[in-house]
Amino acid sequence: MKKILILNTGGTFNKVYNPITGNLDIEPTGRAIKSIAKAVLTEFKIKNIIGKDSLYMTDEDREIIVQSIKETKIEHIIIVHGTDTMHKTAQYIAKKEKNKKIILTGAMVPYSVNPIESAFNLGAAFGYLQNIQKGGVYISMNGIIKDYKRVVKNKEKGYFEKSK
């Protein structure tokens, strides 16, 4: 089994209900990821960075992600990311890192509301990372795991699909 680094950047995946404000806020410690990952039979490390909704993600934030990738010796990386700008971050990373095997994943519905999609997407990313032979940046969403250029979020239908 390969060692995997999970970079947690926030996103809907990590949102929880705030009873004081009535909002869904990002839970920054990766509680949802830890809950799912403990069932996986591989060695992993979680690093919590940024903690934002991806709509507010900047290139400065993306550079923090790239630096976290470059600083680790771990070659297999999952990035838990919000779905709205996942493609922008994937593109940014791909320009700066060619050798490591990187998969971005997330969820359209928070783990705290319904854990099925989050668990499925993260589990699929874990499995796919075990078999990637070539470095690159991939997206794992809704049962599709492809090079980031071949996956797109269909905002009208509310899920990811192969790009045309």
C-alpha positions as CSV (number, residue, x, y, z in Angstrom):
1,M,0.0,0.0,0.0
2,K,1.1,3.5,-0.8
3,K,1.3,6.3,1.8
4,I,-1.1,9.1,1.0
5,L,-1.2,12.7,2.0
6,I,-4.6,14.3,2.3
7,L,-4.6,18.1,1.9
8,N,-7.8,19.5,3.4
9,T,-8.7,22.9,2.0
10,G,-12.3,23.2,3.1
11,G,-15.2,23.2,0.7
12,T,-18.8,21.9,1.1
13,F,-17.3,18.4,2.0
14,N,-16.4,19.9,5.4
15,K,-19.4,22.1,6.2
16,V,-21.4,21.7,9.4
17,Y,-24.5,23.4,10.7
18,N,-23.9,26.3,13.0
19,P,-26.8,26.5,15.4
20,I,-26.1,30.1,16.4
21,T,-26.0,31.6,12.9
22,G,-28.0,29.0,11.0
23,N,-25.2,28.8,8.4
24,L,-23.2,25.9,7.1
25,D,-19.7,26.7,8.2
26,I,-16.5,24.9,7.3
27,E,-15.2,22.7,10.1
28,P,-11.4,23.2,9.9
29,T,-10.0,20.1,11.6
30,G,-11.0,17.6,8.9
31,R,-13.4,15.6,11.2
32,A,-15.3,14.3,8.2
33,I,-12.1,13.2,6.4
34,K,-10.8,11.4,9.5
35,S,-14.1,9.6,9.9
36,I,-14.0,8.3,6.3
37,A,-10.3,7.7,6.1
38,K,-10.1,5.5,9.2
39,A,-11.9,2.7,7.2
40,V,-9.2,2.7,4.5
41,L,-6.5,0.1,4.6
42,T,-3.6,2.4,3.8
43,E,-1.3,4.7,5.6
44,F,-2.3,8.3,5.3
45,K,-1.6,11.8,6.8
46,I,-4.0,14.7,6.9
47,K,-2.8,18.2,6.7
48,N,-5.5,21.0,7.2
49,I,-4.7,24.1,5.1
50,I,-6.7,27.1,4.0
51,G,-10.3,26.2,5.2
52,K,-12.4,28.1,2.8
53,D,-15.3,27.7,0.5
54,S,-13.7,27.4,-3.0
55,L,-15.7,30.4,-4.3
56,Y,-13.3,32.5,-2.2
57,M,-10.2,30.6,-3.2
58,T,-7.4,32.8,-4.6
59,D,-4.2,32.1,-6.5
60,E,-2.4,32.9,-3.2
61,D,-4.4,30.0,-1.7
62,R,-3.6,27.8,-4.6
63,E,0.1,28.6,-4.2
64,I,-0.2,27.4,-0.5
65,I,-1.5,24.1,-1.9
66,V,1.4,23.8,-4.4
67,Q,3.9,24.6,-1.7
68,S,2.4,21.9,0.5
69,I,2.7,19.4,-2.4
70,K,6.3,20.4,-3.0
71,E,7.3,20.2,0.7
72,T,6.2,16.6,1.1
73,K,8.1,13.6,0.1
74,I,4.8,11.7,-0.2
75,E,4.1,11.1,-3.9
76,H,0.4,10.3,-3.7
77,I,-1.9,13.2,-2.7
78,I,-5.6,13.7,-2.3
79,I,-6.9,17.3,-2.1
80,V,-10.3,17.8,-0.5
81,H,-11.6,20.9,-2.3
82,G,-14.8,22.8,-2.9
83,T,-16.4,21.9,-6.2
84,D,-17.0,25.4,-7.6
85,T,-13.4,26.1,-8.4
86,M,-11.9,22.7,-8.2
87,H,-11.0,22.8,-12.0
88,K,-9.1,26.1,-11.5
89,T,-7.0,24.7,-8.7
90,A,-6.3,21.5,-10.7
91,Q,-5.2,23.6,-13.6
92,Y,-3.0,25.8,-11.4
93,I,-1.4,22.7,-9.8
94,A,-0.8,21.0,-13.1
95,K,1.3,24.0,-14.3
96,K,3.6,23.7,-11.3
97,E,3.8,20.0,-10.4
98,K,4.2,17.2,-13.0
99,N,5.6,14.2,-11.1
100,K,3.4,13.5,-8.2
101,K,0.0,11.8,-8.4
102,I,-2.7,14.2,-7.3
103,I,-6.4,13.8,-7.1
104,L,-8.8,16.5,-6.2
105,T,-12.2,15.5,-4.7
106,G,-15.0,17.1,-2.8
107,A,-18.8,16.9,-2.4
108,M,-21.9,18.7,-3.5
109,V,-23.6,17.9,-0.2
110,P,-21.7,18.3,3.2
111,Y,-20.6,15.1,4.9
112,S,-22.5,16.3,8.0
113,V,-25.8,16.4,6.0
114,N,-25.4,13.2,4.1
115,P,-22.1,11.3,4.3
116,I,-22.7,9.0,1.3
117,E,-21.3,11.2,-1.6
118,S,-18.3,12.4,0.5
119,A,-17.4,8.9,1.5
120,F,-17.8,7.6,-2.0
121,N,-15.7,10.3,-3.6
122,L,-12.9,10.1,-1.1
123,G,-13.0,6.3,-1.2
124,A,-12.8,6.3,-5.0
125,A,-9.8,8.7,-4.8
126,F,-8.0,6.4,-2.4
127,G,-8.6,3.4,-4.6
128,Y,-7.5,5.1,-7.8
129,L,-4.4,6.5,-6.2
130,Q,-3.3,2.9,-5.5
131,N,-3.1,2.3,-9.3
132,I,-1.9,5.5,-10.9
133,Q,1.3,4.9,-12.7
134,K,1.9,8.3,-14.2
135,G,2.2,11.6,-12.4
136,G,-0.5,14.2,-13.0
137,V,-3.6,15.9,-11.7
138,Y,-6.9,14.1,-11.6
139,I,-10.5,14.8,-10.4
140,S,-12.6,12.2,-8.6
141,M,-16.2,13.1,-8.4
142,N,-19.5,11.2,-8.8
143,G,-17.9,8.0,-10.0
144,I,-15.7,9.7,-12.6
145,I,-11.9,9.7,-12.1
146,K,-10.1,11.3,-15.0
147,D,-7.3,13.8,-15.9
148,Y,-8.6,17.1,-14.6
149,K,-9.1,18.4,-18.2
150,R,-11.6,15.6,-18.9
151,V,-14.0,16.3,-16.0
152,V,-16.4,19.2,-15.7
153,K,-19.0,20.3,-13.1
154,N,-22.4,20.5,-14.7
155,K,-24.0,23.2,-12.6
156,E,-27.4,22.8,-14.2
157,K,-27.6,19.1,-13.3
158,G,-25.7,19.3,-10.0
159,Y,-23.0,16.7,-10.6
160,F,-19.7,16.2,-12.4
161,E,-19.4,14.5,-15.8
162,K,-16.9,13.7,-18.5
163,S,-16.1,16.8,-20.5
164,K,-17.1,16.8,-24.2
